[in-house]
Amino acid sequence: MALCTACHPLLHNTRNALRRCFKQSKAFYSNASSPKEEEIRQKLRLFPGGSIDLQKQESGIAVMTVNNPARMNAFSGSMMLELEERVSELETWTEGKGLIVQGAAGTFCSGSDLNAVRAISNPQDGMKMCMFMQKTLTRLLRLPLISVALVEGKALGGGAELTTACDFRLMTSDAVIQFVHKHMGLVPGWGGAARLVRIVGSQNALKLLGGAKKVDPHLGRQIGLVDEVLGSPLGEGSSLVDTEQWLSQFTKGSAPVIRAVKEVVVSGRELSLEEALRTEKDIFGTRFVLSAHAGPTRDRTVSQEPAASFTLNWFTTKCLVREQTHVWSKLVLRNTKRTDCGHNCVPARADISMPSDCQPFVDDIEDIVSSHDPISVQRQFSRQSIVPRARKRKEQPPAEELQADSVIPGTQKVWMRTWGCSHNSSDGEYMAGQLAASGYKMTDNPSDADVWLLNSCTVKNPAEDHFRNSIKKAQEQNKKVVVAGCVPQAQPRMEYLKGLSIIGVQQIDRVVEVVDEAVKGHSVRLLGQKKDNGKRLGGARLDLPKIRKNPLIEIISINTGCLNACTYCKTKHARGDLASYPIEELVERARQSFQEGVCEIWLTSEDTGAYGRDIGTDLPSLLWELVKEIPEGCMLRLGMTNPPYILEHLEEMAKILNHPRVYAFLHVPVQSASDSVLMDMKREYCCNDFKCVVDFLKNKVPGITIATDIICGFPGETDKDFQETMELVRKYRFPSLFINQFYPRPGTPAAKMEQVPAQVKKQRTKELSALFHSYNPYDHKVGQRQHVLVTEESFDAQYYVAHNKFYEQVLVPKNPEFKGKMIEVDIYEAGKHFMRGHPVEDARVITPSISQPLLKGEVSGIPQKLKESCQNGFHAPLASTALIGQSWRLDGEGLKLLSVGLALLAIVVFFVFEKLY
């Protein structure tokens, strides 16, 4: 559709007015605030924790995540400020069409963090905080995006109010919305009550607020609070995928049109009828003019102007109506002289490259049809001269030829590689055990393998780079590839993972199913979580078959996930929130391990100190139960724990670490000695907390080994911050120090922060490494006599590796009689990371009172008969161990024996008949 010449000044004036009004609108909703508002901002900054994460997608749908799992996603002060920033960012996102608001770790939001609420105790500050959140959520509701609240788990108090600031609400089948303000002696203060009345009506709102009634999906649908109920999540992120699919039915089309639709609806909701009608007419006119200017395209959405210049919100529209009404009327009245086209238009000028044909100002939608268009009779006549063109048939591909030898899963060789922490190593051992128990042959030679099982780590960029390169190498060699671990769990849609089978971190008990399908050429992805009655479990069962990398060492993961939300951590995206195994299951696993010849147990997880907080117990309770099961000559080693959780149990932990069968060793990562850096990391402790832990344990557990981690070059780290870290290392002279140069991991808040220059990061890493290597922590131990437990072989195969009570490495002569036993040695040499010791003559060698260790590569956790079946090439699903134990399969040798036996039996029967007859 062409524009007439008269429309040029109109379009020019319209756009200028729109730009002015858009600026006014931005000012109206901007973060600019009065001194009183800035005062409450300063107070909110004093209460850090959690984050508001925003991910914009190319589809035009953004996902905003309330991320504070340690507090059930309650809003801390800093999160309230971040929410305002995210809303401001979305207001200027011109390509946006939709928004999904969700909570992290399977729950929505529990309102305000009570620590911040208690601190803001006076009524004036409480009112300011209330108005701050009210304004922010109002701006959220007025965004020119179609918004959906994805409610998983619980939405309580302020979290319930947050759901009303979205256009739609979707709930999973086990979710609950509850306005609990009454129980706290309050009423909604973030605008939730007013919005609730508009959604469900005054009577239903009164019932929900006055009765603090729990709204389940059924009641929510009944009263109109909930728009759709999603099924139980099939895996982590599955509800989000369902929500994106549900929202897409409203966001198909161009962004300007979708945004205009939302603004028309907002104006109808918040303006009087007269103003709303004027707004609707004006937005329609604006869209119509722009469609006309774009030319006769099918969707009429093409425009070279920025979308922000013509996509209006209700406030902009209100201004525009007043400013442009006279412009339209004067322009039409001024051009009353009729031109050759028959309309009230100014004749086309020679210097304007537009046709003189034009359309008049449209008074009605029917006027879009021109008088020059053909009538229906003419259209019917023109159809008679049309000759249909024969459609060319597609050639059918030749039928696939059947192969004589089918692929039988369970007969192939599998090579597995694991990157990362001891938790990942334990998962790899479980997967190898199940595959071997099902008939697959585990091999150490990747070239001989038919399948590569790659168990990944997402902590650092180099680990993921190695993982990605291994996938490429496998594909170049035409190997079947199955991936597992934290990388595909956290980012299953990565380009280089397309078409690959994936085993989620909580689905390792189904590795045989996935490998079976991969062998057949199929792609399978299992990324769900283990749940029991809606409660997340620690993961797969602990009694699964396993091939220990070292038959003398059992790695037991006591829980998965954590309670923190560190800004640099990608593992949280994969492992999720804390989920602990029951004490009785862990004790039974330890008991079974000792029965299989294990003499050393490692307890591992993302944070062992947080164990049990989700199931009503704690770490000391577990340790005291495990200590009862440790035989003489065996040892227990604790894994990593963060300072906040160990602080609560220092007295009990000191007693446990002094136990003769527990290593006096603890890994407590500090990451930085600067409190400002720790705050940016959201570590939820200060340097003094770390010092308190170290000082107390060094005092109560003489000789204890404290290992720690430090990140060099975290975003915002100054030279002063780094020097504080250097001073901490000089003070404590840690014998074991893990130094990491900061790597920004995609999708983490730290990746969006202003980065420290690469050269500075490298220099700081180099300085800290030099300081660490400037001292020898074991020099004073030369000449001591120690008891050590021998468990491993050194990398150069020249020594056996043993550990003393403090888990310090001692190299001893390679005498096969020492393996798996506790011996007494005299220390005669000390290096940076080890000591060397001579066995004491005539000293007692303590043999643990346990069974004979399994052979290297032998499968643990299955009956002896099943082991023999596995070694003979047996293959069957692991769903029922009893069924496997009773099943049998004949291989080639068995068929030969059966044939000979039947032949002999036939001869005997023949002779018997000869004698009788």
ABEGO torsion letter per residue (X at the ends): XBBBAAAAAAAAAAAAAAAAAAAAAAAAABABBBAAAAAAAAAAAABBEEBBBBBBBAAGBBBBBBBBAAAGGBBBAAAAAAAAAAAAAAAABAABABBBBBBBGGBBBAEBBAAAAAABABAAAAAAAAAAAAAAAAAAAABABBBBBBBBEBBBEAAAAAAAABABBBBBAABBBBBAAAAAGBBBAAGAAAAAAAAAEAAAAAAAAAAGBBBBAAAAAAAGABABBBBBBAEBGAAAAAAAAAAAAAABEBAAAAAAAAAAAAAAAABBAAAAAAAAAAAAAAAAAAAAAAEBBAAGABBABBAAAABBBAAAAAAAAAAAAAAAAAAAAABABBBAAGBBBBBBBAABBBBABBBBBBABAAAABBAABBBAAAAAAAAAABBBBBBBBBBBBBBBBBBABBBBBGABBBBBBBBEBAAAAAAAAAAAAAAAAAGBBBBABAAABABBBBBBBAABAAAAAAAAAAAAAAAAAGBBBBBBEAAAAABAABAAABGBBBBBAAAAAAAAAAAAAAAAGBBBBBABBBBBGGBBBAEBBAABBBBBABAABBBBBABBEBABBBAABAAAAAAEBBBBBBAAAAAAAAAAAAAAGBABBBBBEABAAABGAAAGBBAAAAAAAAAAABBBGBBBBBBBBBAAAAAAAAAAAAAAAABAABBBBBBBBAGBABAAAAAAAGAGBBAAAAAAAAAAAAAABBGBBBBBBBBBGBBGBBAAAAAAAAAAAAAAGBABBBBBBBBBBBGBAAAABBBBBAAAAAAAAAAAAAAAAABBAAAAABGBBBBBBBABBBAAGABBBBBBAAGBBBBBBBBAAABGBBBBBBBABBBAABBBBBBBBGBBBBBBBBBBBBBBGBBBGBBAAAAAAAAAGBBBBAABAAAAAABBBBBAAAAAAAAAAAAAAAAAAAAAAAAAX
